Amino acid sequence: MSINSKELVKQIIRPQVFSLTSVKPIIAVTMATSRQGRAVVQQLSKNGRFHVRALTRSLFSKEALKLSLLPNVETVEANLLDPNSLDKCFANVYGIFGNTTPTKGWKIGRGSIDEEYELIQGKNLISAVKKAKETGSLKHFVFSSICKAKNPLVNIPAPSHFSNKWKIEEFLKTFNLNEISTIIRPVSYFENFNSNLPGVNISQTTFPGLVQKDKVWQTIAVDDIGLWTKAIFTNPKIFIGEEINIAGEELTGEQMAYIWKKLNKYSTYSIRYRMVPRLIMSLIEHDIALMATWIEKAGYGADLNKLRRLAQKLDISITPLSEWLQKTI
């Protein structure tokens, strides 16, 4: 779609007027243009059972415009730092998908992770969810957190962008919202293997990562978060009151590199796993370096066998790394 002027953008947006009522149950999706948000909106749009209210800070961003063209979707302006905007957008909703971000630009000595920034979002989100519940309309809240540890007794500090989300979980419970809530806890994204961080992108010769080559690392395709969220909203009796760690793969760095090598079997290049040096990562993104150490020593705790059985029951096709690589790289 070519956008030549702001007036054309307004013409695109205008047919989807913000409405407090809908024939279909309304699900509000926060941070709708984020990776997780887009995946959730797209899957709920395809499902067709719900009217999706996609919350975004800018109706005129490229990603917001794409979402506005999807069936069963309306884009509305809201900000997790603005409680009043959340109250308005949560009016008359059946469900809410809540997501927060710790990323707030990059600064020397801090990197891009701002702990207080995310906690403010979480406080505003949970307070607004509480109000929506009290009106009687809200029946299901899905909060996207971070996978808990496989070895919780290991005395290793978690990165702040993990502990933040676990703090928000506790805030949710203090308001007794767990009785209408499902907490999903994704692991690291496949998409992070092809990021904008220095040296962290898949190439003809390397498969990059943040952990040691022989350490098991649970990962997931972002699109699968949308699939699980759709299943959760369409099967409330199974999921309300539950907490679920979700993942798609459980591989070492060497195993990931081997998968990439097999997909490039006719390449003349030798493909190896390359770990970003921890010291360099610590200087660039201290919290991400902490995360890498946490993954190595505590490890994500999703039960892949249990997830696969549940996915089969719910008709969810978990995306393997090989399939994601073929579609994406």
Backbone torsions as a table, in degrees:
resi	resn	phi	psi	omega
1	MET	NA	128.1	178.3
2	SER	-98.1	129.0	-178.6
3	ILE	-112.3	111.8	-174.9
4	ASN	-97.2	-19.6	-178.2
5	SER	-159.1	162.1	179.0
6	LYS	-66.1	-29.2	179.3
7	GLU	-64.2	-39.5	178.0
8	LEU	-64.0	-39.7	177.3
9	VAL	-59.7	-43.8	179.7
10	LYS	-61.5	-36.7	178.8
11	GLN	-65.9	-33.7	178.7
12	ILE	-71.2	-41.3	-175.7
13	ILE	-75.3	-35.8	-168.9
14	ARG	-53.9	-40.6	-178.6
15	PRO	-61.9	-22.2	-178.6
16	GLN	-101.3	71.6	-177.1
17	VAL	-73.8	137.3	179.5
18	PHE	-62.1	124.2	-178.1
19	SER	-130.0	143.7	179.1
20	LEU	-87.2	-4.8	-179.3
21	THR	-128.8	156.1	178.0
22	SER	-159.0	147.8	176.4
23	VAL	-63.3	-39.8	178.5
24	LYS	-87.3	153.6	173.9
25	PRO	-58.8	138.8	-176.6
26	ILE	-95.5	132.4	172.0
27	ILE	-118.4	121.6	176.4
28	ALA	-89.7	134.6	-179.8
29	VAL	-119.0	113.8	178.3
30	THR	-77.1	157.9	-179.7
31	MET	46.5	50.8	-170.9
32	ALA	-65.9	-21.7	-179.6
33	THR	-96.2	3.6	173.9
34	SER	-75.6	172.9	179.6
35	ARG	-57.6	-52.6	179.9
36	GLN	-64.4	-44.4	-178.0
37	GLY	-58.1	-46.1	179.6
38	ARG	-61.3	-43.1	-179.3
39	ALA	-61.7	-41.5	-179.2
40	VAL	-68.1	-46.9	-179.8
41	VAL	-59.8	-45.1	-177.5
42	GLN	-63.3	-41.7	-179.3
43	GLN	-70.6	-40.8	177.9
44	LEU	-67.8	-33.7	176.8
45	SER	-62.8	-45.5	179.3
46	LYS	-63.9	-36.1	-177.0
47	ASN	-61.1	-41.4	175.1
48	GLY	80.1	-3.5	-178.4
49	ARG	-84.7	-16.8	-174.1
50	PHE	-125.6	157.6	167.7
51	HIS	-97.7	124.0	-174.1
52	VAL	-99.5	125.7	175.7
53	ARG	-104.7	101.7	-174.1
54	ALA	-90.2	113.6	-177.0
55	LEU	-87.5	129.3	-179.3
56	THR	-145.0	150.4	179.6
57	ARG	-74.3	-23.5	-179.3
58	SER	-138.5	117.7	178.3
59	LEU	-69.4	-16.9	-173.2
60	PHE	-103.0	7.5	176.6
61	SER	-72.2	158.9	-178.4
62	LYS	-58.3	-45.7	-177.8
63	GLU	-68.9	-37.6	179.0
64	ALA	-64.5	-39.2	178.6
65	LEU	-63.7	-39.9	177.6
66	LYS	-61.9	-43.9	-179.6
67	LEU	-65.4	-35.7	-177.1
68	SER	-64.6	-20.1	-178.5
69	LEU	-90.2	-5.7	179.8
70	LEU	-76.6	148.3	176.5
71	PRO	-66.9	147.1	177.1
72	ASN	66.2	21.1	-176.5
73	VAL	-127.4	136.2	168.3
74	GLU	-126.3	137.2	176.8
75	THR	-95.3	135.6	-180.0
76	VAL	-133.4	149.0	-176.7
77	GLU	-85.5	126.2	178.9
78	ALA	-161.4	160.7	-176.5
79	ASN	-144.2	132.5	179.6
80	LEU	-64.6	-13.4	175.8
81	LEU	-91.3	-1.4	-178.8
82	ASP	-120.6	93.5	-177.3
83	PRO	-55.9	-36.9	-178.8
84	ASN	-63.4	-37.9	179.4
85	SER	-66.9	-34.7	178.0
86	LEU	-68.2	-43.6	179.3
87	ASP	-57.4	-42.6	180.0
88	LYS	-64.7	-46.3	-174.8
89	CYS	-76.0	-17.8	177.8
90	PHE	-91.5	0.5	-179.8
91	ALA	-64.4	130.4	174.6
92	ASN	64.3	20.8	179.5
93	VAL	-85.5	149.1	172.9
94	TYR	-84.7	-39.9	-176.5
95	GLY	-138.7	160.0	176.9
96	ILE	-137.0	131.9	168.4
97	PHE	-103.0	117.5	-176.7
98	GLY	-108.6	133.9	-178.1
99	ASN	-145.0	143.8	178.4
100	THR	-128.9	163.8	-179.9
101	THR	-132.3	141.7	176.2
102	PRO	-93.8	-3.7	-170.8
103	THR	-83.5	124.9	-178.7
104	LYS	-146.4	70.8	-179.5
105	GLY	66.8	179.7	-178.5
106	TRP	-121.3	135.0	177.3
107	LYS	-134.1	146.8	176.9
108	ILE	-60.1	131.9	178.4
109	GLY	86.7	-15.1	-179.4
110	ARG	-120.3	-30.6	-171.9
111	GLY	77.2	-147.7	-177.3
112	SER	-102.8	-1.2	-175.8
113	ILE	-93.8	122.0	178.9
114	ASP	-120.6	105.7	-174.1
115	GLU	-60.2	-48.2	-176.5
116	GLU	-64.4	-36.1	179.2
117	TYR	-56.8	-44.9	-179.6
118	GLU	-72.9	-37.6	-179.1
119	LEU	-65.1	-34.8	176.1
120	ILE	-63.8	-44.2	177.1
121	GLN	-57.8	-46.0	-178.1
122	GLY	-62.7	-42.0	178.7
123	LYS	-63.0	-44.6	179.0
124	ASN	-64.2	-41.7	-179.4
125	LEU	-61.8	-52.5	-176.0
126	ILE	-65.4	-37.4	177.6
127	SER	-63.5	-41.3	179.3
128	ALA	-68.7	-36.9	177.2
129	VAL	-63.9	-40.6	178.1
130	LYS	-59.6	-44.3	178.8
131	LYS	-63.0	-42.4	-179.8
132	ALA	-63.9	-37.4	177.6
133	LYS	-64.5	-40.8	-177.4
134	GLU	-66.1	-24.3	177.5
135	THR	-74.0	-18.0	177.9
136	GLY	97.1	-9.9	-177.8
137	SER	-83.1	-41.9	-174.1
138	LEU	-70.2	124.9	-179.0
139	LYS	-116.7	-17.6	-174.5
140	HIS	-152.2	122.7	177.2
141	PHE	-118.2	124.6	176.2
142	VAL	-110.4	119.7	178.8
143	PHE	-109.2	130.1	179.5
144	SER	-94.5	113.3	-177.5
145	SER	-110.8	-143.5	178.9
146	ILE	-132.8	141.0	-178.8
147	CYS	-53.8	134.3	176.7
148	LYS	-75.6	168.5	-173.9
149	ALA	-75.5	145.2	173.1
150	LYS	-69.6	-37.2	178.5
151	ASN	-117.5	79.4	-173.4
152	PRO	-65.5	-18.3	-178.2
153	LEU	-86.1	-5.8	177.1
154	VAL	-68.4	127.0	-176.2
155	ASN	-85.1	79.1	-179.7
156	ILE	-135.7	129.6	-177.9
157	PRO	-65.1	136.3	175.3
158	ALA	-84.5	150.0	176.1
159	PRO	-64.5	153.5	-175.0
160	SER	-63.1	-31.7	-178.9
161	HIS	-75.4	-8.9	168.9
162	PHE	-88.4	-54.3	-176.5
163	SER	-62.3	-30.1	175.7
164	ASN	-57.3	-49.4	-176.8
165	LYS	-67.4	-34.0	176.7
166	TRP	-68.9	-32.1	174.6
167	LYS	-66.5	-39.5	178.5
168	ILE	-65.6	-36.9	174.4
169	GLU	-56.3	-44.9	-179.1
170	GLU	-66.7	-37.3	176.6
171	PHE	-61.8	-41.1	176.6
172	LEU	-56.8	-43.6	-176.1
173	LYS	-72.8	-31.4	179.2
174	THR	-65.6	-23.5	177.4
175	PHE	-93.5	8.8	-179.9
176	ASN	59.1	32.2	179.0
177	LEU	-84.4	-10.0	-179.8
178	ASN	-61.8	-22.0	-179.7
179	GLU	-72.5	-13.2	175.3
180	ILE	-122.0	9.1	-168.9
181	SER	-112.8	155.1	166.4
182	THR	-126.9	129.1	176.9
183	ILE	-104.8	119.1	174.2
184	ILE	-104.0	143.0	-175.7
185	ARG	-129.4	89.0	178.6
186	PRO	-70.6	159.5	173.3
187	VAL	-96.5	-164.5	179.9
188	SER	-64.2	147.8	-179.4
189	TYR	-82.4	145.0	166.7
190	PHE	-55.9	-39.2	-175.0
191	GLU	-57.9	-23.4	179.9
192	ASN	-70.1	-16.4	177.9
193	PHE	-75.1	-8.2	-179.2
194	ASN	-132.5	54.0	-173.0
195	SER	-94.5	-174.3	177.9
196	ASN	-92.7	0.4	178.9
197	LEU	-68.5	145.3	-179.3
198	PRO	-56.5	124.9	177.1
199	GLY	79.0	1.1	-178.3
200	VAL	-109.8	74.5	174.5
201	ASN	-154.4	141.1	-177.2
202	ILE	-73.1	135.2	-178.9
203	SER	-135.3	-174.7	179.3
204	GLN	-70.5	-16.8	-176.0
205	THR	-118.3	-16.9	-174.6
206	THR	-137.2	150.4	166.6
207	PHE	-119.1	114.5	-171.4
208	PRO	-89.4	159.0	175.5
209	GLY	-164.9	173.4	-176.7
210	LEU	-106.1	-9.7	-177.7
211	VAL	-113.2	166.2	-180.0
212	GLN	-62.2	151.1	-169.4
213	LYS	-62.7	-23.7	-176.8
214	ASP	-103.2	7.4	-179.7
215	LYS	-93.1	133.6	179.2
216	VAL	-70.4	137.0	-175.4
217	TRP	-136.3	115.5	177.2
218	GLN	-81.6	134.8	-176.6
219	THR	-139.6	167.8	-177.3
220	ILE	-153.9	149.6	170.8
221	ALA	-78.1	136.4	-179.6
222	VAL	-58.4	-36.6	179.4
223	ASP	-58.3	-31.1	179.9
224	ASP	-67.8	-26.9	175.0
225	ILE	-63.4	-38.5	174.9
226	GLY	-64.3	-40.9	179.1
227	LEU	-63.0	-46.0	179.4
228	TRP	-65.1	-39.5	179.7
229	THR	-64.6	-42.1	176.5
230	LYS	-59.1	-45.3	179.7
231	ALA	-63.3	-36.7	-179.5
232	ILE	-66.6	-44.9	-179.7
233	PHE	-69.3	-29.4	-178.9
234	THR	-89.1	-6.9	177.5
235	ASN	-131.7	59.8	-174.4
236	PRO	-60.2	-33.0	-178.0
237	LYS	-64.5	-28.9	178.9
238	ILE	-79.0	-36.3	-165.8
239	PHE	-108.5	-21.9	-178.0
240	ILE	-63.0	131.6	-178.1
241	GLY	87.7	0.4	-176.1
242	GLU	-103.2	158.9	173.5
243	GLU	-125.5	131.2	-173.7
244	ILE	-138.9	122.3	171.9
245	ASN	-79.8	130.6	-178.1
246	ILE	-122.9	139.0	179.2
247	ALA	-151.6	167.7	178.7
248	GLY	-119.7	-30.0	-178.6
249	GLU	-138.9	159.8	176.2
250	GLU	-142.9	91.3	-171.2
251	LEU	-135.8	157.3	170.2
252	THR	-84.6	165.7	177.0
253	GLY	-59.3	-40.4	178.7
254	GLU	-62.7	-38.9	178.4
255	GLN	-66.4	-38.2	177.0
256	MET	-63.1	-43.9	179.7
257	ALA	-63.5	-36.5	179.4
258	TYR	-65.8	-39.4	177.0
259	ILE	-61.1	-44.4	179.8
260	TRP	-65.0	-37.6	178.1
261	LYS	-63.2	-43.4	-179.8
262	LYS	-63.8	-34.8	178.7
263	LEU	-71.4	-18.8	179.3
264	ASN	-115.5	42.9	-172.0
265	LYS	-62.9	-20.9	-179.9
266	TYR	-95.7	1.9	179.9
267	SER	-73.5	145.6	177.5
268	THR	-86.6	-4.9	-178.4
269	TYR	-88.7	151.1	173.0
270	SER	-91.9	124.4	-176.6
271	ILE	-101.2	127.6	-179.5
272	ARG	-129.0	154.9	172.6
273	TYR	-79.8	134.9	179.5
274	ARG	-129.1	119.3	177.5
275	MET	-86.6	132.0	174.3
276	VAL	-65.0	125.6	-178.5
277	PRO	-53.8	131.0	-173.8
278	ARG	-60.7	-38.9	-179.3
279	LEU	-63.5	-43.8	178.8
280	ILE	-63.8	-43.6	179.4
281	MET	-62.5	-38.8	179.9
282	SER	-62.2	-36.2	179.4
283	LEU	-72.9	-34.7	-178.1
284	ILE	-83.6	-50.0	-177.3
285	GLU	-139.1	86.2	-175.2
286	HIS	-55.3	-41.5	-177.3
287	ASP	-67.6	-33.4	177.6
288	ILE	-70.4	-35.8	175.8
289	ALA	-64.1	-40.7	175.3
290	LEU	-60.7	-40.1	179.4
291	MET	-60.8	-43.6	-179.0
292	ALA	-61.2	-43.4	178.0
293	THR	-64.7	-40.1	179.2
294	TRP	-62.7	-43.0	179.4
295	ILE	-61.8	-41.7	-179.1
296	GLU	-66.4	-39.3	-171.4
297	LYS	-98.2	-37.8	179.4
298	ALA	-99.5	-49.0	175.0
299	GLY	79.4	143.8	173.8
300	TYR	-64.4	146.3	-173.6
301	GLY	-113.5	28.6	177.0
302	ALA	-69.2	141.3	178.4
303	ASP	-94.4	97.3	-174.1
304	LEU	-63.1	-38.4	-179.4
305	ASN	-65.3	-44.1	178.4
306	LYS	-64.1	-41.4	179.9
307	LEU	-63.0	-41.0	-179.2
308	ARG	-65.9	-37.8	177.0
309	ARG	-65.7	-43.4	179.5
310	LEU	-66.6	-40.2	179.3
311	ALA	-61.8	-39.9	178.2
312	GLN	-63.5	-40.5	178.9
313	LYS	-64.3	-35.2	-175.7
314	LEU	-97.5	5.0	179.8
315	ASP	61.8	42.1	175.2
316	ILE	-101.0	128.0	176.0
317	SER	-96.7	100.9	179.8
318	ILE	-67.3	130.9	-176.3
319	THR	-81.5	118.5	174.5
320	PRO	-76.9	158.4	180.0
321	LEU	-58.3	-39.5	-178.4
322	SER	-60.2	-41.8	179.6
323	GLU	-66.9	-42.2	179.5
324	TRP	-62.2	-42.7	179.3
325	LEU	-61.7	-42.4	-179.6
326	GLN	-64.5	-36.3	-177.9
327	LYS	-80.7	-29.0	-167.1
328	THR	-105.5	-40.4	-172.4
329	ILE	-94.5	NA	NA
